[in-house]
Amino acid sequence: MSTFGSPGGRQIISKPNPPERGSFPLDHEAECQPIMKQYLRCLRSHRGINDDECRHLSKGYLQCRMDRNLMAQDSMRNLGYQEPEQQLKDDASNGPSDPPAAKKLAEVTGK
């Protein structure tokens, strides 16, 4: 016996699930927009490949959002980035380098 189409048929109501990382406010004041635009330009210039240079910019963007309470504070490791100590170990094993993205990020953020 089917309840499809019959009056008073049982309706299954499911409870909505919140997003995995929660919700966060939009950047209405455009506080982090310069970093975001730089990141998007970087992606375009590298033809959509998330190069190390672009990853530094995206990390800076997320840090900007966390600093301005536009998203919850979280460790960069949970967001898919290496912790600074781990990155230093990796850089030391790969030889000395001074990534240009770090310089650009410092110019944009003023740090």
Chimera marker file (.cmm) of the C-alpha trace (Angstrom):
<marker_set name="trace">
<marker id="1" x="0.000" y="0.000" z="0.000" r="1" g="1" b="0" radius="0.5"/>
<marker id="2" x="1.458" y="3.331" z="-1.046" r="1" g="1" b="0" radius="0.5"/>
<marker id="3" x="0.916" y="6.724" z="0.571" r="1" g="1" b="0" radius="0.5"/>
<marker id="4" x="2.043" y="8.598" z="-2.498" r="1" g="1" b="0" radius="0.5"/>
<marker id="5" x="-0.535" y="11.157" z="-3.482" r="1" g="1" b="0" radius="0.5"/>
<marker id="6" x="-2.972" y="10.264" z="-0.745" r="1" g="1" b="0" radius="0.5"/>
<marker id="7" x="-4.201" y="13.006" z="1.553" r="1" g="1" b="0" radius="0.5"/>
<marker id="8" x="-2.605" y="13.019" z="4.967" r="1" g="1" b="0" radius="0.5"/>
<marker id="9" x="0.268" y="10.894" z="3.756" r="1" g="1" b="0" radius="0.5"/>
<marker id="10" x="3.342" y="10.826" z="5.920" r="1" g="1" b="0" radius="0.5"/>
<marker id="11" x="5.817" y="13.506" z="5.120" r="1" g="1" b="0" radius="0.5"/>
<marker id="12" x="9.377" y="12.901" z="6.161" r="1" g="1" b="0" radius="0.5"/>
<marker id="13" x="10.905" y="16.077" z="7.515" r="1" g="1" b="0" radius="0.5"/>
<marker id="14" x="14.649" y="16.013" z="7.819" r="1" g="1" b="0" radius="0.5"/>
<marker id="15" x="16.580" y="18.378" z="10.035" r="1" g="1" b="0" radius="0.5"/>
<marker id="16" x="19.060" y="20.519" z="8.057" r="1" g="1" b="0" radius="0.5"/>
<marker id="17" x="22.743" y="19.992" z="8.780" r="1" g="1" b="0" radius="0.5"/>
<marker id="18" x="24.990" y="23.008" z="9.383" r="1" g="1" b="0" radius="0.5"/>
<marker id="19" x="28.122" y="23.430" z="7.228" r="1" g="1" b="0" radius="0.5"/>
<marker id="20" x="31.137" y="21.450" z="8.382" r="1" g="1" b="0" radius="0.5"/>
<marker id="21" x="33.204" y="24.534" z="9.257" r="1" g="1" b="0" radius="0.5"/>
<marker id="22" x="30.270" y="26.678" z="10.386" r="1" g="1" b="0" radius="0.5"/>
<marker id="23" x="29.112" y="29.947" z="8.933" r="1" g="1" b="0" radius="0.5"/>
<marker id="24" x="31.031" y="33.189" z="8.923" r="1" g="1" b="0" radius="0.5"/>
<marker id="25" x="30.213" y="36.788" z="8.031" r="1" g="1" b="0" radius="0.5"/>
<marker id="26" x="30.928" y="38.234" z="4.618" r="1" g="1" b="0" radius="0.5"/>
<marker id="27" x="33.665" y="40.826" z="4.218" r="1" g="1" b="0" radius="0.5"/>
<marker id="28" x="31.282" y="43.770" z="3.713" r="1" g="1" b="0" radius="0.5"/>
<marker id="29" x="33.985" y="46.323" z="4.556" r="1" g="1" b="0" radius="0.5"/>
<marker id="30" x="36.372" y="44.749" z="1.997" r="1" g="1" b="0" radius="0.5"/>
<marker id="31" x="39.101" y="44.578" z="4.643" r="1" g="1" b="0" radius="0.5"/>
<marker id="32" x="40.752" y="41.539" z="3.061" r="1" g="1" b="0" radius="0.5"/>
<marker id="33" x="39.870" y="42.318" z="-0.548" r="1" g="1" b="0" radius="0.5"/>
<marker id="34" x="43.367" y="43.444" z="-1.683" r="1" g="1" b="0" radius="0.5"/>
<marker id="35" x="44.878" y="40.102" z="-0.667" r="1" g="1" b="0" radius="0.5"/>
<marker id="36" x="41.986" y="38.215" z="-2.276" r="1" g="1" b="0" radius="0.5"/>
<marker id="37" x="42.444" y="40.109" z="-5.555" r="1" g="1" b="0" radius="0.5"/>
<marker id="38" x="46.183" y="39.423" z="-5.512" r="1" g="1" b="0" radius="0.5"/>
<marker id="39" x="45.475" y="35.730" z="-4.978" r="1" g="1" b="0" radius="0.5"/>
<marker id="40" x="43.029" y="35.638" z="-7.902" r="1" g="1" b="0" radius="0.5"/>
<marker id="41" x="45.547" y="37.444" z="-10.147" r="1" g="1" b="0" radius="0.5"/>
<marker id="42" x="48.173" y="34.915" z="-9.087" r="1" g="1" b="0" radius="0.5"/>
<marker id="43" x="45.879" y="32.026" z="-10.019" r="1" g="1" b="0" radius="0.5"/>
<marker id="44" x="45.197" y="33.611" z="-13.424" r="1" g="1" b="0" radius="0.5"/>
<marker id="45" x="48.886" y="34.178" z="-14.081" r="1" g="1" b="0" radius="0.5"/>
<marker id="46" x="49.671" y="30.548" z="-13.161" r="1" g="1" b="0" radius="0.5"/>
<marker id="47" x="46.756" y="29.295" z="-15.298" r="1" g="1" b="0" radius="0.5"/>
<marker id="48" x="44.680" y="28.024" z="-12.391" r="1" g="1" b="0" radius="0.5"/>
<marker id="49" x="47.449" y="26.059" z="-10.706" r="1" g="1" b="0" radius="0.5"/>
<marker id="50" x="47.715" y="26.759" z="-6.982" r="1" g="1" b="0" radius="0.5"/>
<marker id="51" x="51.482" y="27.360" z="-7.039" r="1" g="1" b="0" radius="0.5"/>
<marker id="52" x="53.501" y="27.985" z="-3.834" r="1" g="1" b="0" radius="0.5"/>
<marker id="53" x="53.401" y="31.694" z="-4.586" r="1" g="1" b="0" radius="0.5"/>
<marker id="54" x="49.590" y="31.605" z="-4.718" r="1" g="1" b="0" radius="0.5"/>
<marker id="55" x="49.343" y="29.417" z="-1.615" r="1" g="1" b="0" radius="0.5"/>
<marker id="56" x="51.204" y="32.069" z="0.409" r="1" g="1" b="0" radius="0.5"/>
<marker id="57" x="48.611" y="34.605" z="-0.704" r="1" g="1" b="0" radius="0.5"/>
<marker id="58" x="45.666" y="32.350" z="0.127" r="1" g="1" b="0" radius="0.5"/>
<marker id="59" x="47.182" y="31.677" z="3.555" r="1" g="1" b="0" radius="0.5"/>
<marker id="60" x="47.509" y="35.431" z="4.062" r="1" g="1" b="0" radius="0.5"/>
<marker id="61" x="43.884" y="35.908" z="3.048" r="1" g="1" b="0" radius="0.5"/>
<marker id="62" x="42.652" y="33.346" z="5.559" r="1" g="1" b="0" radius="0.5"/>
<marker id="63" x="44.851" y="34.883" z="8.259" r="1" g="1" b="0" radius="0.5"/>
<marker id="64" x="43.400" y="38.316" z="7.431" r="1" g="1" b="0" radius="0.5"/>
<marker id="65" x="39.879" y="36.948" z="7.853" r="1" g="1" b="0" radius="0.5"/>
<marker id="66" x="40.759" y="35.342" z="11.180" r="1" g="1" b="0" radius="0.5"/>
<marker id="67" x="42.465" y="38.524" z="12.439" r="1" g="1" b="0" radius="0.5"/>
<marker id="68" x="39.324" y="40.552" z="11.693" r="1" g="1" b="0" radius="0.5"/>
<marker id="69" x="36.897" y="37.973" z="13.163" r="1" g="1" b="0" radius="0.5"/>
<marker id="70" x="35.426" y="37.187" z="9.757" r="1" g="1" b="0" radius="0.5"/>
<marker id="71" x="35.993" y="33.500" z="10.424" r="1" g="1" b="0" radius="0.5"/>
<marker id="72" x="36.774" y="31.381" z="13.462" r="1" g="1" b="0" radius="0.5"/>
<marker id="73" x="40.381" y="31.153" z="14.612" r="1" g="1" b="0" radius="0.5"/>
<marker id="74" x="41.892" y="27.871" z="13.488" r="1" g="1" b="0" radius="0.5"/>
<marker id="75" x="45.373" y="26.524" z="13.011" r="1" g="1" b="0" radius="0.5"/>
<marker id="76" x="46.734" y="26.712" z="9.495" r="1" g="1" b="0" radius="0.5"/>
<marker id="77" x="47.368" y="22.982" z="9.683" r="1" g="1" b="0" radius="0.5"/>
<marker id="78" x="43.597" y="22.380" z="9.929" r="1" g="1" b="0" radius="0.5"/>
<marker id="79" x="43.120" y="24.629" z="6.907" r="1" g="1" b="0" radius="0.5"/>
<marker id="80" x="45.562" y="22.608" z="4.797" r="1" g="1" b="0" radius="0.5"/>
<marker id="81" x="48.803" y="24.540" z="5.393" r="1" g="1" b="0" radius="0.5"/>
<marker id="82" x="51.989" y="23.408" z="7.097" r="1" g="1" b="0" radius="0.5"/>
<marker id="83" x="52.912" y="24.892" z="10.439" r="1" g="1" b="0" radius="0.5"/>
<marker id="84" x="55.866" y="27.341" z="10.277" r="1" g="1" b="0" radius="0.5"/>
<marker id="85" x="58.251" y="24.935" z="12.080" r="1" g="1" b="0" radius="0.5"/>
<marker id="86" x="57.477" y="22.149" z="9.610" r="1" g="1" b="0" radius="0.5"/>
<marker id="87" x="57.835" y="24.534" z="6.686" r="1" g="1" b="0" radius="0.5"/>
<marker id="88" x="61.237" y="25.711" z="7.976" r="1" g="1" b="0" radius="0.5"/>
<marker id="89" x="62.407" y="22.096" z="8.209" r="1" g="1" b="0" radius="0.5"/>
<marker id="90" x="61.211" y="21.433" z="4.662" r="1" g="1" b="0" radius="0.5"/>
<marker id="91" x="62.845" y="24.634" z="3.361" r="1" g="1" b="0" radius="0.5"/>
<marker id="92" x="66.132" y="23.749" z="5.059" r="1" g="1" b="0" radius="0.5"/>
<marker id="93" x="66.146" y="20.328" z="3.415" r="1" g="1" b="0" radius="0.5"/>
<marker id="94" x="65.423" y="21.902" z="0.005" r="1" g="1" b="0" radius="0.5"/>
<marker id="95" x="68.146" y="24.529" z="0.326" r="1" g="1" b="0" radius="0.5"/>
<marker id="96" x="68.003" y="28.266" z="0.966" r="1" g="1" b="0" radius="0.5"/>
<marker id="97" x="65.326" y="30.198" z="-0.838" r="1" g="1" b="0" radius="0.5"/>
<marker id="98" x="63.494" y="33.484" z="-0.503" r="1" g="1" b="0" radius="0.5"/>
<marker id="99" x="60.064" y="33.046" z="-2.074" r="1" g="1" b="0" radius="0.5"/>
<marker id="100" x="58.828" y="36.169" z="-3.870" r="1" g="1" b="0" radius="0.5"/>
<marker id="101" x="55.287" y="35.507" z="-2.630" r="1" g="1" b="0" radius="0.5"/>
<marker id="102" x="56.380" y="36.041" z="0.969" r="1" g="1" b="0" radius="0.5"/>
<marker id="103" x="57.697" y="39.476" z="0.011" r="1" g="1" b="0" radius="0.5"/>
<marker id="104" x="54.448" y="40.347" z="-1.796" r="1" g="1" b="0" radius="0.5"/>
<marker id="105" x="52.408" y="39.182" z="1.176" r="1" g="1" b="0" radius="0.5"/>
<marker id="106" x="54.485" y="41.320" z="3.529" r="1" g="1" b="0" radius="0.5"/>
<marker id="107" x="53.929" y="44.355" z="1.276" r="1" g="1" b="0" radius="0.5"/>
<marker id="108" x="50.171" y="43.848" z="1.180" r="1" g="1" b="0" radius="0.5"/>
<marker id="109" x="49.679" y="43.110" z="4.869" r="1" g="1" b="0" radius="0.5"/>
<marker id="110" x="52.273" y="45.624" z="6.050" r="1" g="1" b="0" radius="0.5"/>
<marker id="111" x="54.137" y="43.016" z="8.125" r="1" g="1" b="0" radius="0.5"/>
<link id1="1" id2="2" r="1" g="1" b="0" radius="0.2"/>
<link id1="2" id2="3" r="1" g="1" b="0" radius="0.2"/>
<link id1="3" id2="4" r="1" g="1" b="0" radius="0.2"/>
<link id1="4" id2="5" r="1" g="1" b="0" radius="0.2"/>
<link id1="5" id2="6" r="1" g="1" b="0" radius="0.2"/>
<link id1="6" id2="7" r="1" g="1" b="0" radius="0.2"/>
<link id1="7" id2="8" r="1" g="1" b="0" radius="0.2"/>
<link id1="8" id2="9" r="1" g="1" b="0" radius="0.2"/>
<link id1="9" id2="10" r="1" g="1" b="0" radius="0.2"/>
<link id1="10" id2="11" r="1" g="1" b="0" radius="0.2"/>
<link id1="11" id2="12" r="1" g="1" b="0" radius="0.2"/>
<link id1="12" id2="13" r="1" g="1" b="0" radius="0.2"/>
<link id1="13" id2="14" r="1" g="1" b="0" radius="0.2"/>
<link id1="14" id2="15" r="1" g="1" b="0" radius="0.2"/>
<link id1="15" id2="16" r="1" g="1" b="0" radius="0.2"/>
<link id1="16" id2="17" r="1" g="1" b="0" radius="0.2"/>
<link id1="17" id2="18" r="1" g="1" b="0" radius="0.2"/>
<link id1="18" id2="19" r="1" g="1" b="0" radius="0.2"/>
<link id1="19" id2="20" r="1" g="1" b="0" radius="0.2"/>
<link id1="20" id2="21" r="1" g="1" b="0" radius="0.2"/>
<link id1="21" id2="22" r="1" g="1" b="0" radius="0.2"/>
<link id1="22" id2="23" r="1" g="1" b="0" radius="0.2"/>
<link id1="23" id2="24" r="1" g="1" b="0" radius="0.2"/>
<link id1="24" id2="25" r="1" g="1" b="0" radius="0.2"/>
<link id1="25" id2="26" r="1" g="1" b="0" radius="0.2"/>
<link id1="26" id2="27" r="1" g="1" b="0" radius="0.2"/>
<link id1="27" id2="28" r="1" g="1" b="0" radius="0.2"/>
<link id1="28" id2="29" r="1" g="1" b="0" radius="0.2"/>
<link id1="29" id2="30" r="1" g="1" b="0" radius="0.2"/>
<link id1="30" id2="31" r="1" g="1" b="0" radius="0.2"/>
<link id1="31" id2="32" r="1" g="1" b="0" radius="0.2"/>
<link id1="32" id2="33" r="1" g="1" b="0" radius="0.2"/>
<link id1="33" id2="34" r="1" g="1" b="0" radius="0.2"/>
<link id1="34" id2="35" r="1" g="1" b="0" radius="0.2"/>
<link id1="35" id2="36" r="1" g="1" b="0" radius="0.2"/>
<link id1="36" id2="37" r="1" g="1" b="0" radius="0.2"/>
<link id1="37" id2="38" r="1" g="1" b="0" radius="0.2"/>
<link id1="38" id2="39" r="1" g="1" b="0" radius="0.2"/>
<link id1="39" id2="40" r="1" g="1" b="0" radius="0.2"/>
<link id1="40" id2="41" r="1" g="1" b="0" radius="0.2"/>
<link id1="41" id2="42" r="1" g="1" b="0" radius="0.2"/>
<link id1="42" id2="43" r="1" g="1" b="0" radius="0.2"/>
<link id1="43" id2="44" r="1" g="1" b="0" radius="0.2"/>
<link id1="44" id2="45" r="1" g="1" b="0" radius="0.2"/>
<link id1="45" id2="46" r="1" g="1" b="0" radius="0.2"/>
<link id1="46" id2="47" r="1" g="1" b="0" radius="0.2"/>
<link id1="47" id2="48" r="1" g="1" b="0" radius="0.2"/>
<link id1="48" id2="49" r="1" g="1" b="0" radius="0.2"/>
<link id1="49" id2="50" r="1" g="1" b="0" radius="0.2"/>
<link id1="50" id2="51" r="1" g="1" b="0" radius="0.2"/>
<link id1="51" id2="52" r="1" g="1" b="0" radius="0.2"/>
<link id1="52" id2="53" r="1" g="1" b="0" radius="0.2"/>
<link id1="53" id2="54" r="1" g="1" b="0" radius="0.2"/>
<link id1="54" id2="55" r="1" g="1" b="0" radius="0.2"/>
<link id1="55" id2="56" r="1" g="1" b="0" radius="0.2"/>
<link id1="56" id2="57" r="1" g="1" b="0" radius="0.2"/>
<link id1="57" id2="58" r="1" g="1" b="0" radius="0.2"/>
<link id1="58" id2="59" r="1" g="1" b="0" radius="0.2"/>
<link id1="59" id2="60" r="1" g="1" b="0" radius="0.2"/>
<link id1="60" id2="61" r="1" g="1" b="0" radius="0.2"/>
<link id1="61" id2="62" r="1" g="1" b="0" radius="0.2"/>
<link id1="62" id2="63" r="1" g="1" b="0" radius="0.2"/>
<link id1="63" id2="64" r="1" g="1" b="0" radius="0.2"/>
<link id1="64" id2="65" r="1" g="1" b="0" radius="0.2"/>
<link id1="65" id2="66" r="1" g="1" b="0" radius="0.2"/>
<link id1="66" id2="67" r="1" g="1" b="0" radius="0.2"/>
<link id1="67" id2="68" r="1" g="1" b="0" radius="0.2"/>
<link id1="68" id2="69" r="1" g="1" b="0" radius="0.2"/>
<link id1="69" id2="70" r="1" g="1" b="0" radius="0.2"/>
<link id1="70" id2="71" r="1" g="1" b="0" radius="0.2"/>
<link id1="71" id2="72" r="1" g="1" b="0" radius="0.2"/>
<link id1="72" id2="73" r="1" g="1" b="0" radius="0.2"/>
<link id1="73" id2="74" r="1" g="1" b="0" radius="0.2"/>
<link id1="74" id2="75" r="1" g="1" b="0" radius="0.2"/>
<link id1="75" id2="76" r="1" g="1" b="0" radius="0.2"/>
<link id1="76" id2="77" r="1" g="1" b="0" radius="0.2"/>
<link id1="77" id2="78" r="1" g="1" b="0" radius="0.2"/>
<link id1="78" id2="79" r="1" g="1" b="0" radius="0.2"/>
<link id1="79" id2="80" r="1" g="1" b="0" radius="0.2"/>
<link id1="80" id2="81" r="1" g="1" b="0" radius="0.2"/>
<link id1="81" id2="82" r="1" g="1" b="0" radius="0.2"/>
<link id1="82" id2="83" r="1" g="1" b="0" radius="0.2"/>
<link id1="83" id2="84" r="1" g="1" b="0" radius="0.2"/>
<link id1="84" id2="85" r="1" g="1" b="0" radius="0.2"/>
<link id1="85" id2="86" r="1" g="1" b="0" radius="0.2"/>
<link id1="86" id2="87" r="1" g="1" b="0" radius="0.2"/>
<link id1="87" id2="88" r="1" g="1" b="0" radius="0.2"/>
<link id1="88" id2="89" r="1" g="1" b="0" radius="0.2"/>
<link id1="89" id2="90" r="1" g="1" b="0" radius="0.2"/>
<link id1="90" id2="91" r="1" g="1" b="0" radius="0.2"/>
<link id1="91" id2="92" r="1" g="1" b="0" radius="0.2"/>
<link id1="92" id2="93" r="1" g="1" b="0" radius="0.2"/>
<link id1="93" id2="94" r="1" g="1" b="0" radius="0.2"/>
<link id1="94" id2="95" r="1" g="1" b="0" radius="0.2"/>
<link id1="95" id2="96" r="1" g="1" b="0" radius="0.2"/>
<link id1="96" id2="97" r="1" g="1" b="0" radius="0.2"/>
<link id1="97" id2="98" r="1" g="1" b="0" radius="0.2"/>
<link id1="98" id2="99" r="1" g="1" b="0" radius="0.2"/>
<link id1="99" id2="100" r="1" g="1" b="0" radius="0.2"/>
<link id1="100" id2="101" r="1" g="1" b="0" radius="0.2"/>
<link id1="101" id2="102" r="1" g="1" b="0" radius="0.2"/>
<link id1="102" id2="103" r="1" g="1" b="0" radius="0.2"/>
<link id1="103" id2="104" r="1" g="1" b="0" radius="0.2"/>
<link id1="104" id2="105" r="1" g="1" b="0" radius="0.2"/>
<link id1="105" id2="106" r="1" g="1" b="0" radius="0.2"/>
<link id1="106" id2="107" r="1" g="1" b="0" radius="0.2"/>
<link id1="107" id2="108" r="1" g="1" b="0" radius="0.2"/>
<link id1="108" id2="109" r="1" g="1" b="0" radius="0.2"/>
<link id1="109" id2="110" r="1" g="1" b="0" radius="0.2"/>
<link id1="110" id2="111" r="1" g="1" b="0" radius="0.2"/>
</marker_set>
